[in-house]
């Protein structure tokens, strides 16, 4: 009869020792939600014995360097797979490595969760110029949309800025849109909240925030990349087109992008802004757009000046660092 490992009887002392081991890993390694999920899968399949094995493997360091390289190689080929699935895949190739051991290898190589493993693969591809499969590229681009812009590299801050109108949602004072500009050199971002999707708001962000920032750094804005939205495109007398012409700024269309999609830098900024700011704010707590803009400005300061951007193109640098380093 097949054993039910999760409900296997253990002595009180065995339970106590195993749970202390798990607690120790939790304290010293700051267990993430993703890692806890991996341990739950190990527990369901192997019971507490599997989790005891995790501690023993970490303490005794018995796994060979050859096996570590094998695990890492398999992980780079399948970066979204966790330790349990990777263990099964290795078993099919004739390699018997427990999920606990694989998770230990992940922890020691800063690859604890899928996000870490995917960015590690991206870093390896950039540094070692390895050829990625279509599947690997798709996984990386989904995690880090900036990666799909790797064939359109800007040579300096301000050379090409990507601009878009992002719908945020309905607040008590009406619909809210975010007019966003992101530098394709190092992801420096500026934003302006407004209630209507018109060209005047797109111009306002450029005139009041974007142009002054780059002129203050002694940098020119050469081009603005947008979609074909009505707030950006029209005849020569269109407000946005006219403002760009007056400032000798080239208007570029997203179709020039190598992937012919929405700009990756904008996509990443949109995901970050929604997740880290707009989805956390209490819509009912804001009585007007001015207060919301003030709080968003404070978040932008953190985003640009304090938050490291992992993966392409900043590789761990904050956006402002890419600007300042170019100025040196």
C-alpha positions as CSV (number, residue, x, y, z in Angstrom):
1,X,0.0,0.0,0.0
2,X,1.3,3.4,-0.9
3,X,2.3,5.5,2.1
4,X,0.7,8.9,2.8
5,X,3.9,10.8,3.7
6,X,2.1,13.9,4.7
7,X,0.3,12.1,7.5
8,X,3.1,9.6,8.5
9,X,3.4,9.2,12.2
10,X,6.5,10.6,13.9
11,X,7.6,10.8,17.4
12,X,7.2,14.1,19.3
13,X,11.0,14.6,19.4
14,X,11.2,13.9,15.6
15,X,8.4,16.4,14.9
16,X,10.0,19.0,17.2
17,X,13.5,18.7,15.6
18,X,12.1,18.8,12.0
19,X,9.9,21.9,12.7
20,X,12.9,23.6,14.4
21,X,14.9,23.0,11.3
22,X,12.2,24.5,9.1
23,X,11.9,27.5,11.4
24,X,15.7,28.0,11.2
25,X,15.6,28.1,7.4
26,X,12.7,30.6,7.6
27,X,14.6,32.9,10.0
28,X,18.0,32.8,8.3
29,X,16.8,32.7,4.6
30,X,13.7,34.9,4.9
31,X,11.4,32.4,3.2
32,X,9.3,33.9,0.4
33,X,5.8,33.0,-0.4
34,X,7.1,31.2,-3.5
35,X,9.6,29.2,-1.5
36,X,6.9,28.3,1.1
37,X,4.8,26.9,-1.8
38,X,7.7,24.8,-2.9
39,X,8.1,23.4,0.6
40,X,4.4,22.6,0.8
41,X,4.6,20.6,-2.4
42,X,7.7,18.7,-1.0
43,X,5.7,18.1,2.2
44,X,2.8,16.7,0.3
45,X,4.9,14.3,-1.7
46,X,7.7,13.3,0.8
47,X,6.3,14.3,4.2
48,X,8.4,15.8,7.0
49,X,11.2,13.5,6.0
50,X,11.6,15.5,2.8
51,X,11.9,18.7,4.7
52,X,14.4,17.1,7.1
53,X,16.4,16.2,4.0
54,X,16.4,19.8,3.0
55,X,18.2,20.8,6.2
56,X,20.6,17.9,6.0
57,X,21.6,18.7,2.5
58,X,22.2,22.3,3.3
59,X,24.3,21.4,6.4
60,X,26.3,18.6,4.9
61,X,26.8,20.1,1.5
62,X,27.1,16.6,0.0
63,X,25.9,17.4,-3.5
64,X,28.7,17.4,-6.1
65,X,29.6,20.5,-8.2
66,X,28.8,18.5,-11.3
67,X,25.3,17.9,-10.1
68,X,24.9,21.6,-9.1
69,X,25.9,22.6,-12.7
70,X,23.4,20.0,-14.0
71,X,20.6,21.4,-11.9
72,X,21.4,25.0,-12.9
73,X,21.6,24.1,-16.5
74,X,18.2,22.4,-16.4
75,X,16.8,25.5,-14.6
76,X,18.1,27.9,-17.2
77,X,16.4,25.8,-19.9
78,X,13.2,25.8,-17.8
79,X,13.4,28.9,-15.7
80,X,9.7,29.0,-14.7
81,X,9.8,25.4,-13.3
82,X,10.0,25.0,-9.5
83,X,12.1,22.5,-7.6
84,X,9.5,19.7,-7.6
85,X,8.9,19.8,-11.4
86,X,12.6,20.1,-12.1
87,X,13.2,17.1,-9.9
88,X,10.8,15.1,-12.0
89,X,12.4,16.3,-15.2
90,X,15.8,15.3,-14.0
91,X,14.5,11.9,-13.0
92,X,13.4,11.3,-16.5
93,X,17.0,11.9,-17.6
94,X,18.3,9.4,-15.0
95,X,19.4,11.9,-12.3
96,X,17.9,11.4,-8.8
97,X,17.9,14.8,-7.1
98,X,15.3,15.6,-4.5
99,X,13.2,18.8,-4.7
100,X,14.6,19.8,-1.3
101,X,18.2,19.6,-2.7
102,X,17.2,21.6,-5.8
103,X,15.6,24.3,-3.7
104,X,18.8,24.5,-1.6
105,X,20.8,25.0,-4.8
106,X,18.4,27.7,-5.9
107,X,18.7,29.5,-2.5
108,X,22.5,29.5,-2.6
109,X,22.5,30.9,-6.2
110,X,19.9,33.7,-5.5
111,X,17.3,31.8,-7.6
112,X,14.7,31.2,-4.9
113,X,11.6,32.0,-7.0
114,X,10.7,31.9,-10.7
115,X,11.2,35.6,-11.0
116,X,14.7,35.3,-9.7
117,X,15.5,32.4,-12.0
118,X,14.1,34.2,-15.1
119,X,16.1,37.3,-14.4
120,X,19.2,35.2,-13.8
121,X,18.8,33.6,-17.2
122,X,18.4,37.1,-18.8
123,X,21.6,38.3,-17.1
124,X,23.4,35.2,-18.3
125,X,22.2,35.7,-21.8
126,X,23.4,39.3,-21.9
127,X,26.7,38.8,-20.2
128,X,27.7,35.6,-22.1
129,X,25.9,36.4,-25.3
130,X,24.3,32.9,-25.4
131,X,21.5,32.1,-27.9
132,X,18.1,31.8,-26.3
133,X,15.3,29.6,-27.6
134,X,12.0,31.1,-28.6
135,X,10.4,29.8,-25.4
136,X,13.1,31.3,-23.2
137,X,12.7,34.7,-24.9
138,X,8.9,34.6,-24.5
139,X,9.3,33.8,-20.7
140,X,11.9,36.6,-20.2
141,X,9.8,39.2,-22.2
142,X,6.7,38.4,-20.2
143,X,8.6,38.9,-16.9
144,X,10.6,41.9,-18.1
145,X,9.0,43.7,-21.1
146,X,12.1,45.9,-21.5
147,X,13.9,42.9,-22.9
148,X,12.0,43.0,-26.1
149,X,13.4,46.5,-26.8
150,X,17.0,45.2,-26.8
151,X,17.4,45.8,-30.6
152,X,16.4,49.5,-30.2
153,X,19.1,50.7,-27.7
154,X,19.3,54.4,-27.0
155,X,22.8,55.8,-26.7
156,X,22.0,58.4,-24.1
157,X,19.3,59.7,-21.8
158,X,16.6,61.8,-23.7
159,X,17.5,60.3,-27.1
160,X,14.2,58.4,-27.3
161,X,11.3,58.8,-24.8
162,X,8.2,56.6,-24.9
163,X,4.9,58.2,-24.1
164,X,1.5,56.7,-23.5
165,X,-1.9,57.3,-21.9
166,X,-2.8,54.7,-19.3
167,X,-6.3,54.3,-17.9
168,X,-6.1,54.0,-14.1
169,X,-9.8,53.6,-13.1
170,X,-12.8,55.4,-11.7
171,X,-12.4,57.5,-8.5
172,X,-15.1,59.3,-6.6
173,X,-14.3,62.4,-8.7
174,X,-14.4,60.6,-12.0
175,X,-12.2,58.7,-14.5
176,X,-8.5,59.0,-14.1
177,X,-5.8,58.6,-16.8
178,X,-2.0,58.7,-16.4
179,X,0.0,60.5,-19.0
180,X,3.4,58.7,-18.7
181,X,6.8,59.3,-20.3
182,X,9.6,56.7,-19.8
183,X,13.2,57.1,-21.0
184,X,14.2,54.1,-23.1
185,X,17.8,54.6,-22.0
186,X,17.3,53.9,-18.3
187,X,13.6,53.8,-17.5
188,X,13.5,57.3,-15.8
189,X,9.8,58.1,-15.7
190,X,7.5,61.2,-15.3
191,X,3.8,61.2,-15.0
192,X,0.7,63.5,-15.0
193,X,-2.8,62.5,-13.9
194,X,-5.8,63.9,-15.7
195,X,-9.5,63.3,-16.4
196,X,-9.8,63.5,-20.2
197,X,-7.9,61.9,-23.0
198,X,-6.9,64.9,-25.1
199,X,-3.7,66.2,-26.8
200,X,-3.4,69.1,-24.4
201,X,-2.7,66.8,-21.4
202,X,0.0,65.0,-23.5
203,X,1.6,68.4,-24.3
204,X,1.3,69.6,-20.7
205,X,3.5,66.7,-19.3
206,X,6.2,67.4,-21.9
207,X,6.1,71.2,-21.4
208,X,5.9,71.3,-17.6
209,X,7.9,68.2,-16.6
210,X,9.8,66.4,-19.3
211,X,11.5,69.2,-21.3
212,X,12.6,71.1,-18.1
213,X,14.1,68.0,-16.6
214,X,16.3,67.2,-19.5
215,X,17.2,70.8,-20.2
216,X,18.2,71.0,-16.6
217,X,20.7,68.2,-17.2
218,X,21.9,69.8,-20.4
219,X,20.3,67.1,-22.5
220,X,18.2,67.4,-25.6
221,X,15.1,65.3,-26.3
222,X,15.5,63.9,-29.8
223,X,12.5,61.7,-30.2
224,X,9.1,60.8,-28.7
225,X,7.7,57.3,-29.3
226,X,3.9,56.9,-29.1
227,X,1.1,54.8,-30.4
228,X,-1.4,56.1,-32.9
229,X,-3.9,57.4,-30.3
230,X,-5.9,60.5,-31.1
231,X,-4.1,62.5,-28.4
232,X,-0.8,62.0,-30.3
233,X,-1.5,61.8,-34.0
234,X,-3.1,64.1,-36.5
235,X,-2.4,66.8,-39.0
236,X,0.4,69.3,-38.8
237,X,-1.9,71.6,-36.7
238,X,-2.6,68.8,-34.2
239,X,-1.6,70.2,-30.7
240,X,0.8,67.4,-29.9
241,X,2.4,67.3,-33.4
242,X,2.7,71.1,-33.4
243,X,4.4,71.1,-30.0
244,X,7.0,68.5,-31.1
245,X,7.7,70.5,-34.3
246,X,8.2,73.7,-32.4
247,X,10.8,71.9,-30.2
248,X,12.5,70.0,-33.0
249,X,11.5,66.7,-31.5
250,X,10.9,63.8,-33.9
251,X,7.6,61.9,-33.5
252,X,8.2,58.2,-33.9
253,X,5.5,55.5,-34.1
254,X,5.6,52.2,-32.2
255,X,5.6,50.3,-35.4
256,X,9.3,51.1,-35.6
257,X,9.8,48.9,-32.5
258,X,11.6,45.7,-33.4
259,X,8.7,43.7,-31.9
260,X,6.0,45.9,-33.3
261,X,4.2,46.0,-29.9
262,X,3.6,48.6,-27.2
263,X,6.9,49.8,-26.0
264,X,8.4,47.5,-23.4
265,X,9.7,50.2,-21.1
266,X,6.2,51.7,-20.9
267,X,4.7,48.2,-20.3
268,X,7.1,47.6,-17.4
269,X,6.4,51.0,-15.9
270,X,2.7,50.5,-16.2
271,X,2.8,47.1,-14.4
272,X,5.0,48.5,-11.7
273,X,2.9,51.7,-11.1
274,X,-0.3,49.8,-11.0
275,X,1.0,47.1,-8.7
276,X,3.0,49.2,-6.3
277,X,0.9,52.4,-6.2
278,X,-2.5,52.5,-7.8
279,X,-3.7,49.1,-6.7
280,X,-2.7,49.9,-3.1
281,X,-4.4,53.3,-2.8
282,X,-7.9,53.6,-1.3
283,X,-9.9,55.3,-4.0
284,X,-12.5,56.5,-1.6
285,X,-9.8,58.3,0.5
286,X,-9.1,60.9,-2.3
287,X,-11.4,63.8,-2.7
288,X,-9.6,65.4,-5.6
289,X,-7.0,64.6,-8.3
290,X,-4.5,67.1,-6.9
291,X,-4.0,65.0,-3.7
292,X,-3.7,61.8,-5.7
293,X,-1.1,63.5,-7.9
294,X,0.9,64.6,-4.9
295,X,1.1,61.1,-3.5
296,X,2.0,59.7,-7.0
297,X,4.8,62.3,-7.3
298,X,6.2,61.0,-4.0
299,X,6.1,57.4,-5.3
300,X,7.8,58.5,-8.5
301,X,10.7,59.9,-6.5
302,X,11.1,56.5,-4.9
303,X,10.7,54.7,-8.3
304,X,13.4,56.9,-10.0
305,X,15.8,57.4,-7.2
306,X,15.7,54.5,-4.8
307,X,14.2,51.4,-6.5
308,X,16.8,49.2,-8.3
309,X,15.6,47.9,-11.7
310,X,16.7,44.3,-12.2
311,X,17.2,42.9,-15.6
312,X,17.6,44.7,-18.9
313,X,18.4,47.5,-19.3
314,X,19.5,48.9,-15.9
315,X,20.8,45.6,-14.5
316,X,20.2,46.6,-10.9
317,X,20.7,50.4,-11.2
318,X,18.1,53.0,-10.3
319,X,16.8,55.1,-13.2
320,X,18.4,58.3,-11.9
321,X,21.8,56.5,-11.7
322,X,21.8,55.8,-15.4
323,X,21.3,59.6,-16.1
324,X,23.9,60.7,-13.6
325,X,26.5,58.2,-14.8
326,X,26.1,59.4,-18.4
327,X,26.6,63.0,-17.2
328,X,30.0,62.2,-15.5
